[in-house]
Amino acid sequence: MSGAFELPGPIAAFIADHHVMALATTRNHRPYQCSVYYVPIPDEAALLFMSAEQTRHVQELRANPHVAGAIHVEPERVANIQGVQLTGTVVCLGQLTAMENSDSSFNMNSVFNIEVATNSEYYSEIDSAFEQRTFNETEALEKASLYLDRFPEGRRIGGSLFQLRLDWIKYTDNRIRFGFKQIWQREGT
């Protein structure tokens, strides 16, 4: 893809150089925050993350798929502050389950299975075509492979695989100059 889906170079590089995001959800006007391991999806302005269905943030995503997040460094000096604040919409790609090898043991190269989610059934409130989207099995498997290549322990743990479509990002980098900000917004949002 091109155009509206390509992130500016400095933003894309920063996101690619990190792997933990603070993810904020809300339900009944009450906020919640968790940390998730993520993988950027090249050329889609989107991130993949995996979580267990019983977690509070996944239960809140079912009620409200609109989220905010932050990825940042922890510098000692204000002059070295660098990070992104973001908003977006989450959809479930499917449920990953590890498959045992023929000898009933597990290793990080084990095959996995994905049961593709039907998002119109997954979420309690659907208000956009993106949220209603159901991914085909091939696309879901490709994205699961992308995530599991970076975090192979997901093959052992299993869980739901989510895609966060990024709609707005503010990149801050005080190393360029104090107060430097770059804003990116998806067209049509």
N, CA and C of each residue as an Amber inpcrd file, in Angstrom:
protein
   567
   0.8380000  -1.1840000   0.0000000   0.0000000   0.0000000   0.0000000
   0.8770000   1.2380000   0.0000000   0.3030000   2.3350000  -0.3540000
   1.0860000   3.5610000  -0.3880000   0.2130000   4.7270000   0.0330000
   0.8030000   5.9180000  -0.0340000   0.0500000   7.1270000   0.2660000
  -0.2780000   7.2670000   1.7310000  -1.5890000   7.2870000   2.0380000
  -2.0600000   7.5590000   3.3930000  -1.5970000   6.5260000   4.4070000
  -1.1630000   5.3490000   3.9450000  -0.8090000   4.2970000   4.8770000
   0.6660000   4.2820000   5.2360000   1.4660000   5.0760000   4.5670000
   2.8900000   5.1120000   4.8790000   3.1520000   6.1460000   5.9680000
   3.8440000   5.7170000   6.9940000   4.2140000   6.6340000   8.0680000
   5.4600000   7.3970000   7.6570000   5.5960000   8.6520000   8.0770000
   6.8380000   9.3870000   7.8170000   8.0320000   8.6320000   8.4020000
   9.1700000   8.7370000   7.7420000  10.3730000   7.9960000   8.1100000
  10.7440000   8.0050000   9.5790000  10.8540000   9.1770000  10.2170000
  11.2480000   9.1950000  11.6350000  10.2450000   8.4780000  12.5460000
   8.9590000   8.5960000  12.2430000   7.9400000   7.9210000  13.0500000
   8.0370000   6.4140000  12.8520000   8.1180000   5.9860000  11.5970000
   8.2230000   4.5520000  11.2980000   9.4700000   3.9510000  11.9330000
  10.5900000   4.6710000  11.8570000  11.8490000   4.1630000  12.4290000
  11.7460000   4.0350000  13.9440000  11.1610000   5.0350000  14.6000000
  11.0290000   4.9770000  16.0560000  10.1630000   3.7860000  16.4650000
   9.0160000   3.6250000  15.8170000   8.1180000   2.5180000  16.1530000
   8.8080000   1.1790000  15.9080000   9.5440000   1.0660000  14.8140000
  10.2330000  -0.1920000  14.4870000  11.3540000  -0.5150000  15.4680000
  11.9540000   0.5080000  16.0650000  13.0710000   0.3050000  16.9940000
  12.6310000  -0.1170000  18.3940000  11.3270000  -0.1340000  18.6560000
  10.8240000  -0.4810000  19.9860000   9.8570000  -1.6480000  19.8790000
   9.4010000  -2.1570000  21.0170000   8.5230000  -3.3200000  20.9700000
   7.4780000  -3.3810000  22.0910000   7.4580000  -2.4040000  22.9840000
   6.4570000  -2.3790000  24.0520000   5.6600000  -1.0850000  23.9530000
   4.3350000  -1.2290000  24.0050000   3.4470000  -0.0760000  23.9180000
   2.5400000  -0.0540000  25.1430000   2.3480000   1.1320000  25.7070000
   1.3200000   1.3320000  26.7250000   0.0120000   1.5230000  25.9650000
  -0.9540000   0.6710000  26.2200000  -2.2300000   0.6850000  25.5110000
  -3.3280000   1.0810000  26.4880000  -4.1120000   2.0910000  26.1260000
  -5.1880000   2.5770000  26.9920000  -6.5440000   2.2390000  26.3780000
  -7.3950000   1.6370000  27.1940000  -8.7560000   1.2950000  26.7920000
  -9.7270000   2.0070000  27.7280000 -10.9980000   2.0360000  27.3410000
 -12.0250000   2.5950000  28.2320000 -13.2860000   1.7520000  28.1380000
 -14.0140000   1.7530000  29.2460000 -15.3250000   1.1200000  29.2870000
 -16.1230000   1.8250000  30.3660000 -17.3390000   2.1890000  30.0290000
 -18.2050000   2.9060000  30.9650000 -17.5120000   4.1460000  31.5230000
 -16.8100000   4.8520000  30.6700000 -16.1200000   6.1020000  31.0130000
 -15.0110000   5.9220000  32.0450000 -14.4930000   4.7090000  32.1710000
 -13.3930000   4.4440000  33.1000000 -12.1900000   3.9520000  32.3030000
 -11.0580000   4.6650000  32.4390000  -9.8710000   4.2810000  31.6650000
  -9.1080000   3.1270000  32.3060000  -8.3470000   2.4450000  31.4640000
  -7.4720000   1.3680000  31.9070000  -6.2480000   1.3760000  31.0040000
  -5.1100000   0.9840000  31.5430000  -3.8720000   0.9580000  30.7630000
  -3.1550000  -0.3510000  31.0130000  -2.5620000  -0.8900000  29.9510000
  -1.7450000  -2.0950000  30.0580000  -0.5500000  -1.9350000  29.1190000
   0.3840000  -2.8390000  29.2100000   1.5230000  -2.8540000  28.2900000
   1.4180000  -4.0980000  27.4260000   1.6790000  -3.9290000  26.1240000
   1.6500000  -5.0600000  25.1950000   2.9040000  -5.0370000  24.3330000
   3.3370000  -6.2220000  23.9350000   4.4260000  -6.3500000  22.9690000
   3.8060000  -6.2270000  21.5800000   4.4200000  -5.4210000  20.7250000
   3.8430000  -5.1910000  19.4040000   4.8750000  -5.4010000  18.3050000
   4.3570000  -5.5730000  17.1000000   5.1610000  -5.6550000  15.8820000
   4.4930000  -4.7470000  14.8550000   5.2470000  -3.8290000  14.2310000
   4.6510000  -3.0060000  13.1740000   4.3920000  -3.8310000  11.9120000
   3.3090000  -3.5090000  11.2130000   3.0100000  -4.1480000   9.9310000
   3.5270000  -3.2170000   8.8380000   4.4960000  -3.6520000   8.0610000
   5.0650000  -2.7830000   7.0210000   3.9890000  -2.2750000   6.0520000
   4.0590000  -1.0090000   5.7370000   3.1970000  -0.3550000   4.7390000
   1.7120000  -0.3410000   5.0750000   1.3520000  -0.5880000   6.3200000
  -0.0680000  -0.5490000   6.6830000  -0.3870000   0.4540000   7.7820000
   0.5880000   1.1280000   8.3540000   0.3460000   2.0180000   9.4870000
  -0.5050000   1.2990000  10.5290000  -0.0080000   0.1290000  10.9340000
  -0.7320000  -0.7080000  11.8870000   0.2640000  -1.5040000  12.7170000
  -0.1980000  -1.9340000  13.8900000   0.6120000  -2.7370000  14.8010000
  -0.1370000  -4.0170000  15.1360000   0.6090000  -5.0790000  15.3800000
   0.0430000  -6.3400000  15.8440000   0.3940000  -6.5290000  17.3100000
  -0.5360000  -7.0550000  18.0940000  -0.2260000  -7.4570000  19.4610000
  -1.0960000  -8.6490000  19.8250000  -0.6800000  -9.3510000  20.8440000
  -1.3670000 -10.5640000  21.2630000  -1.7310000 -10.4500000  22.7360000
  -2.9110000 -10.9180000  23.0980000  -3.3490000 -10.8880000  24.4980000
  -4.3260000 -12.0230000  24.7530000  -4.4820000 -12.3420000  26.0190000
  -5.4270000 -13.3790000  26.4250000  -6.8330000 -12.7940000  26.5160000
  -7.8090000 -13.5840000  26.1220000  -9.2050000 -13.1310000  26.1110000
  -9.7100000 -12.6940000  27.4790000  -9.2250000 -13.3040000  28.5510000
  -9.7610000 -12.9970000  29.8780000  -9.1960000 -11.7130000  30.4790000
  -8.2340000 -11.0690000  29.8240000  -7.6480000  -9.8530000  30.3880000
  -8.6470000  -8.6990000  30.3530000  -8.4520000  -7.7730000  31.2510000
  -9.3570000  -6.6280000  31.3200000  -9.3220000  -5.8240000  30.0300000
  -8.1200000  -5.5830000  29.4770000  -8.0600000  -4.7460000  28.2770000
  -8.7460000  -5.4040000  27.0820000  -8.6830000  -6.7170000  26.9610000
  -9.3880000  -7.3800000  25.8560000 -10.8960000  -7.3000000  26.0700000
 -11.3470000  -7.4790000  27.2870000 -12.7790000  -7.3390000  27.5570000
 -13.2520000  -5.9220000  27.2270000 -12.4200000  -4.9390000  27.5300000
 -12.7790000  -3.5570000  27.2050000 -12.7280000  -3.3040000  25.7040000
 -11.8060000  -3.9480000  24.9980000 -11.7540000  -3.8170000  23.5360000
 -13.0230000  -4.3620000  22.8920000 -13.5800000  -5.3900000  23.4730000
 -14.8310000  -5.9480000  22.9410000 -15.9570000  -4.9170000  23.0110000
 -15.9580000  -4.0910000  24.0510000 -16.9940000  -3.0760000  24.2180000
 -16.6760000  -1.7930000  23.4600000 -15.3830000  -1.4860000  23.3160000
 -14.9720000  -0.2360000  22.6690000 -13.6020000  -0.4400000  22.0250000
 -13.5350000  -0.6350000  20.7090000 -12.2660000  -0.9190000  20.0390000
 -11.3900000   0.3070000  19.7810000 -11.8230000   1.4800000  20.2170000
 -11.0400000   2.7030000  20.0160000 -10.0750000   2.8720000  21.1890000
  -8.7850000   3.0200000  20.8820000  -7.7530000   3.0320000  21.9220000
  -6.7980000   4.2030000  21.7390000  -6.0080000   4.4250000  22.7730000
  -4.8770000   5.3540000  22.7250000  -3.6570000   4.5730000  23.1860000
  -2.4910000   5.0800000  22.8470000  -1.2800000   4.3870000  23.2590000
  -0.0880000   5.3080000  23.2870000   1.0020000   4.7900000  23.8340000
   2.2610000   5.5340000  23.8880000   3.4180000   4.5500000  23.8050000
   4.4350000   4.9640000  23.0730000   5.6960000   4.2300000  22.9790000
   6.7630000   5.2750000  23.2460000   7.6540000   5.0110000  24.1960000
   8.6300000   6.0480000  24.5350000   9.8900000   5.4540000  25.1440000
  10.9150000   6.2700000  25.1620000  12.1500000   5.9110000  25.8620000
  12.0700000   6.4950000  27.2670000  12.9800000   6.0970000  28.1280000
  13.0110000   6.5970000  29.5040000  14.3300000   7.3090000  29.7620000
  14.4770000   8.5080000  29.2080000  15.7550000   9.2060000  29.3690000
  15.9030000   9.8360000  30.7500000  17.1300000  10.0450000  31.1280000
  17.4190000  10.7420000  32.3900000  17.2750000  12.2540000  32.2110000
  17.4940000  12.7240000  30.9850000  17.4720000  14.1680000  30.7160000
  16.3100000  14.5280000  29.8010000  15.6690000  15.6530000  30.0760000
  14.5580000  16.1410000  29.2600000  14.9930000  16.3350000  27.8100000
  16.2260000  16.7010000  27.5900000  16.7340000  16.9290000  26.2340000
  16.7210000  15.6570000  25.3860000  16.5750000  14.4960000  26.0180000
  16.5870000  13.2270000  25.2860000  15.2120000  12.5680000  25.1730000
  14.1490000  13.3010000  25.5330000  12.7990000  12.7450000  25.4270000
  12.4990000  12.4190000  23.9710000  11.9300000  11.2350000  23.7780000
  11.5720000  10.7730000  22.4400000  10.4390000   9.7650000  22.5870000
   9.4030000   9.9000000  21.7590000   8.3160000   8.9360000  21.8280000
   7.1500000   9.2920000  20.9340000   6.1640000   8.4060000  20.9030000
   4.9440000   8.6640000  20.1510000   3.7350000   8.4950000  21.0600000
   2.7470000   9.3310000  20.8060000   1.4120000   9.1660000  21.3600000
   0.5500000   8.8130000  20.1630000  -0.4280000   7.9380000  20.3430000
  -1.1930000   7.4800000  19.1880000  -2.6290000   7.1710000  19.5570000
  -3.4760000   7.1770000  18.5430000  -4.8450000   6.6890000  18.6730000
  -5.1200000   5.7640000  17.4960000  -6.0940000   4.8880000  17.6730000
  -6.4320000   3.9700000  16.5990000  -7.5940000   3.0790000  16.9690000
  -7.8290000   2.1170000  16.1000000  -8.9290000   1.1810000  16.2510000
  -8.3860000  -0.2370000  16.1740000  -8.8560000  -1.0880000  17.0690000
  -8.3570000  -2.4620000  17.1600000  -9.3900000  -3.4390000  16.6000000
  -8.9000000  -4.4130000  15.8330000  -9.7310000  -5.5390000  15.4010000
  -9.0190000  -6.8310000  15.7830000  -9.7940000  -7.8580000  16.0150000
  -9.2380000  -9.1720000  16.3390000  -9.0300000  -9.9450000  15.0400000
  -7.7990000 -10.4300000  14.8350000  -7.5110000 -11.2580000  13.6640000
  -7.9280000 -12.7020000  13.8970000  -7.8020000 -13.1580000  15.1230000
  -8.1780000 -14.5310000  15.4180000  -7.5160000 -15.0490000  16.6710000
  -7.8530000 -16.2710000  17.0010000  -7.3370000 -16.9420000  18.1910000
  -6.2060000 -17.8710000  17.7800000  -5.0140000 -17.6740000  18.3550000
  -3.8650000 -18.5280000  18.0700000  -3.7940000 -19.6570000  19.0850000
  -3.6090000 -20.8470000  18.5880000  -3.3860000 -21.9870000  19.4690000
  -2.1460000 -22.7220000  18.9960000  -1.3030000 -23.0850000  19.9280000
  -0.0920000 -23.8400000  19.5950000  -0.4850000 -25.2640000  19.2520000
   0.2310000 -25.8270000  18.3290000   0.0050000 -27.2250000  17.9680000
   1.2330000 -28.0160000  18.3750000   1.0280000 -29.1100000  19.0540000
   2.1480000 -29.9170000  19.5360000   2.8140000 -30.6560000  18.3840000
   4.1020000 -30.9080000  18.5390000   4.8210000 -31.7450000  17.5820000
   4.3570000 -33.1820000  17.7360000   4.7310000 -34.0220000  16.7980000
   4.2940000 -35.4170000  16.8410000   4.7710000 -36.1420000  18.0950000
   5.8750000 -35.6830000  18.6860000   6.3690000 -36.3350000  19.9040000
   5.7900000 -35.6950000  21.1690000   4.7260000 -34.9040000  21.0110000
   4.0130000 -34.2430000  22.1160000   4.8580000 -33.2370000  22.8840000
   5.9800000 -32.8130000  22.3270000   6.7820000 -31.7780000  22.9770000
   6.5560000 -30.4590000  22.2460000   7.0300000 -29.4000000  22.8380000
   6.8580000 -28.0740000  22.2450000   8.2120000 -27.4480000  22.0110000
   8.3650000 -26.7680000  20.9010000   9.5290000 -25.9140000  20.7020000
   9.0820000 -24.6670000  19.9640000   9.9540000 -23.6850000  19.8920000
   9.5810000 -22.4030000  19.3080000   9.2880000 -22.4870000  17.8140000
   9.6020000 -23.5840000  17.1690000   9.3040000 -23.7520000  15.7510000
   8.0260000 -24.5570000  15.5270000   7.2970000 -24.8120000  16.6120000
   6.0470000 -25.5590000  16.4820000   5.1030000 -24.8360000  15.5270000
   4.3110000 -25.6260000  14.8610000   3.2900000 -25.0760000  13.9840000
   2.2110000 -24.4700000  14.8770000   1.5130000 -23.4700000  14.3620000
   0.4140000 -22.8880000  15.1210000  -0.8290000 -22.8980000  14.2520000
  -1.9450000 -22.7190000  14.8700000  -3.2150000 -22.6680000  14.1700000
  -3.8800000 -21.3480000  14.5270000  -4.6460000 -20.7840000  13.5970000
  -5.3960000 -19.5720000  13.9080000  -6.8420000 -19.7760000  13.4990000
  -7.7290000 -19.4920000  14.4190000  -9.1560000 -19.4930000  14.1270000
  -9.5360000 -18.0440000  13.8740000  -9.8610000 -17.7380000  12.6350000
 -10.1070000 -16.3590000  12.2280000 -11.3630000 -15.8320000  12.9110000
 -11.2580000 -14.6100000  13.4370000 -12.3790000 -13.9830000  14.1360000
 -13.3430000 -13.3480000  13.1440000 -14.6130000 -13.3670000  13.4680000
 -15.6240000 -12.6210000  12.7320000 -15.9180000 -11.3920000  13.5710000
 -15.3850000 -10.2530000  13.1570000 -15.4320000  -9.0760000  14.0130000
 -16.8310000  -8.5280000  14.2360000 -17.7620000  -8.7670000  13.3160000
 -19.1200000  -8.2900000  13.5630000 -19.7460000  -9.0290000  14.7430000
 -19.2640000 -10.2340000  15.0370000 -19.7360000 -10.9710000  16.2080000
 -18.8610000 -10.7020000  17.4260000 -17.6090000 -10.3170000  17.1990000
 -16.6460000 -10.1620000  18.2880000 -16.9260000  -8.9270000  19.1360000
 -17.2670000  -7.8230000  18.4930000 -17.4440000  -6.5630000  19.2150000
 -18.9090000  -6.3000000  19.5130000 -19.1520000  -5.7050000  20.6650000
 -20.5300000  -5.3970000  21.0350000 -21.0520000  -4.1680000  20.2940000
 -20.1640000  -3.2490000  19.9400000 -20.5750000  -2.0550000  19.2050000
 -19.6680000  -1.8940000  17.9950000 -20.2580000  -1.9250000  16.8160000
 -19.5000000  -1.7890000  15.5790000 -19.9450000  -0.4980000  14.9120000
 -18.9810000   0.3960000  14.6410000 -19.3830000   1.6540000  14.0210000
 -18.5270000   2.0540000  12.8220000 -17.7820000   1.1270000  12.2540000
 -17.0590000   1.4640000  11.0270000 -16.8000000   0.2080000  10.2170000
 -16.5690000   0.4030000   8.9380000 -16.2960000  -0.7310000   8.0540000
 -15.0360000  -1.4650000   8.4850000 -14.0210000  -0.7380000   8.9920000
 -12.7860000  -1.3910000   9.4260000 -13.0700000  -2.3540000  10.5660000
 -13.8750000  -1.9320000  11.5290000 -14.1680000  -2.7800000  12.6770000
 -14.9970000  -3.9980000  12.2840000 -15.7870000  -3.8930000  11.2260000
 -16.6100000  -5.0100000  10.7840000 -15.8260000  -5.9950000   9.9240000
 -14.6300000  -5.6230000   9.5480000 -13.8400000  -6.4290000   8.6290000
 -13.4960000  -7.7910000   9.2340000 -13.6410000  -8.8100000   8.4360000
 -13.1860000 -10.1450000   8.7950000 -12.0120000 -10.4730000   7.8910000
 -10.9080000 -10.8570000   8.4760000  -9.7100000 -11.1730000   7.7160000
  -9.8120000 -12.5970000   7.1830000  -9.2980000 -12.8120000   5.9610000
  -9.2910000 -14.1820000   5.4640000  -8.1600000 -14.9500000   6.1420000
  -8.2190000 -16.2610000   6.0790000  -7.2640000 -17.0880000   6.8090000
  -5.8310000 -16.8550000   6.3470000  -5.6280000 -16.6730000   5.0480000
  -4.2740000 -16.4460000   4.5300000  -3.6800000 -15.1720000   5.1070000
  -4.4530000 -14.0840000   5.0880000  -3.9740000 -12.8100000   5.6350000
  -3.7240000 -12.9200000   7.1350000  -4.6290000 -13.5730000   7.8430000
  -4.4600000 -13.7440000   9.2890000  -3.2110000 -14.5660000   9.5970000
  -2.9650000 -15.6250000   8.8270000  -1.7710000 -16.4520000   9.0420000
  -0.4910000 -15.6800000   8.7440000  -0.5030000 -14.8620000   7.6870000
   0.6760000 -14.0470000   7.3660000   0.9920000 -13.0880000   8.5080000
  -0.0370000 -12.4560000   9.0520000   0.1800000 -11.5050000  10.1390000
   0.5710000 -12.2250000  11.4250000  -0.0010000 -13.3880000  11.6600000
   0.3960000 -14.1780000  12.8300000   1.8610000 -14.5790000  12.7160000
   2.2910000 -14.9640000  11.5290000   3.7000000 -15.3290000  11.3180000
   4.6160000 -14.1430000  11.5700000   4.1990000 -12.9610000  11.1280000
   4.9870000 -11.7490000  11.3590000   5.1710000 -11.5170000  12.8590000
   4.0910000 -11.6500000  13.6210000   4.1660000 -11.4500000  15.0690000
   5.0140000 -12.5420000  15.7270000   4.7700000 -13.7820000  15.3670000
   5.4570000 -14.9030000  16.0150000   6.9270000 -15.0060000  15.6290000
   7.3020000 -14.4650000  14.4790000   8.7270000 -14.4050000  14.1320000
   9.4660000 -13.5020000  15.1140000   8.8150000 -12.4370000  15.5600000
   9.4320000 -11.4980000  16.5090000   9.3040000 -11.9890000  17.9470000
   8.1700000 -12.5820000  18.2750000   7.9040000 -13.0670000  19.6330000
   7.4950000 -14.5390000  19.5800000   8.4620000 -15.4370000  19.3700000
   8.1400000 -16.8570000  19.1920000   7.4930000 -17.5130000  20.4090000
   7.6630000 -16.9320000  21.5990000   7.0210000 -17.5290000  22.7740000
   5.4980000 -17.4880000  22.6710000   4.9700000 -16.6500000  21.7850000
   3.5280000 -16.6350000  21.5470000   3.0140000 -17.9670000  21.0320000
   3.8990000 -18.7450000  20.4030000   3.5130000 -20.0810000  19.9320000
   3.1700000 -20.9890000  21.1150000   3.8390000 -20.7840000  22.2270000
   3.6120000 -21.5990000  23.4240000   2.4190000 -21.0840000  24.2200000
   2.3050000 -19.7700000  24.2840000   1.2850000 -19.1420000  25.1220000
  -0.0920000 -19.1720000  24.4650000  -0.1450000 -18.8550000  23.1810000
  -1.4270000 -18.7350000  22.4950000  -2.1610000 -17.4860000  22.9450000
  -3.2910000 -17.2140000  22.3630000  -4.0820000 -16.0430000  22.7060000
  -4.6780000 -15.4230000  21.4630000  -5.3350000 -14.3010000  21.6430000
  -5.9360000 -13.5940000  20.5190000  -4.9170000 -12.6480000  19.9060000
  -4.8950000 -12.6060000  18.5750000  -4.0120000 -11.7040000  17.8440000
  -4.8410000 -10.5240000  17.3690000  -4.3530000  -9.3180000  17.6760000
  -5.0710000  -8.0930000  17.3420000  -4.2600000  -7.2280000  16.3940000
  -4.9820000  -6.4610000  15.5770000  -4.3620000  -5.4570000  14.7220000
  -4.8790000  -4.0950000  15.1540000  -3.9520000  -3.2000000  15.4400000
  -4.2790000  -1.8180000  15.7910000  -4.0160000  -0.9530000  14.5690000
  -5.0870000  -0.4610000  13.9520000  -4.9530000   0.4670000  12.8310000
  -4.6710000   1.8480000  13.4170000  -3.5160000   2.3960000  13.0910000
  -3.1350000   3.7100000  13.5990000  -3.8780000   4.7870000  12.8200000
  -4.5460000   5.6880000  13.5500000  -5.2850000   6.7770000  12.9140000
  -4.6180000   8.1290000  13.1160000  -3.8970000   8.2820000  14.2160000
  -3.2560000   9.5620000  14.5340000  -2.0220000   9.2860000  15.3740000
  -0.9370000   9.9930000  15.0640000   0.3110000   9.8500000  15.8180000
   0.9350000  11.2210000  16.0210000   1.4140000  11.4570000  17.2420000
   2.2610000  12.6240000  17.5150000   3.6160000  12.0940000  17.9560000
   4.6340000  12.4300000  17.1790000   6.0070000  12.0130000  17.4680000
   6.7290000  13.1940000  18.0980000   7.3570000  12.9690000  19.2330000
   8.1360000  13.9860000  19.9330000   9.5870000  13.5370000  19.9700000
  10.5020000  14.4680000  19.6620000  11.9290000  14.1390000  19.7240000
  12.7150000  15.3850000  20.1160000  12.9970000  15.5080000  21.4050000
  13.7570000  16.6600000  21.8960000  15.2180000  16.6160000  21.4780000
  15.6870000  15.4900000  20.9370000  17.0720000  15.4230000  20.4660000
  17.2470000  16.2590000  19.2020000  16.1720000  16.3800000  18.4040000
  16.2200000  17.2170000  17.1970000  16.2700000  18.6780000  17.6100000
  15.3210000  19.0770000  18.4310000  15.3000000  20.3900000  19.0870000
  14.2370000  20.3140000  20.1750000  14.3920000  21.0840000  21.2030000
  13.4620000  21.0300000  22.3200000  12.0490000  21.3360000  21.8290000
  11.1150000  20.4610000  22.1330000   9.7230000  20.6530000  21.7480000
   9.3820000  20.2110000  20.3350000  10.3060000  19.5300000  19.6400000
  10.0270000  19.0820000  18.2720000   8.8720000  18.0870000  18.2720000
   7.8930000  18.3350000  17.3980000   6.7420000  17.4510000  17.2550000
   6.4570000  17.2510000  15.7680000   6.0470000  16.0490000  15.4220000
   5.6040000  15.7440000  14.0660000   4.2880000  14.9920000  14.1940000
   3.2550000  15.4760000  13.4900000   1.9280000  14.8700000  13.5460000
   1.6650000  14.1140000  12.2460000   1.1160000  12.9180000  12.3680000
   0.6420000  12.1520000  11.2120000  -0.7990000  11.7740000  11.4900000
  -1.6420000  11.8890000  10.4600000  -3.0340000  11.4730000  10.6000000
  -3.4510000  10.7270000   9.3450000  -4.1310000   9.6230000   9.5390000
  -4.6450000   8.8370000   8.4130000  -5.6950000   9.6680000   7.6880000
  -5.6370000   9.6520000   6.3760000  -6.6380000  10.3730000   5.5900000
  -8.0240000   9.8310000   5.8980000  -8.9760000  10.7340000   6.0240000
 -10.3520000  10.3280000   6.2620000 -10.7170000  10.0890000   7.7150000
  -9.7670000  10.3490000   8.6370000 -10.1050000  10.1570000  10.0590000
 -10.1330000  11.4820000  10.7800000
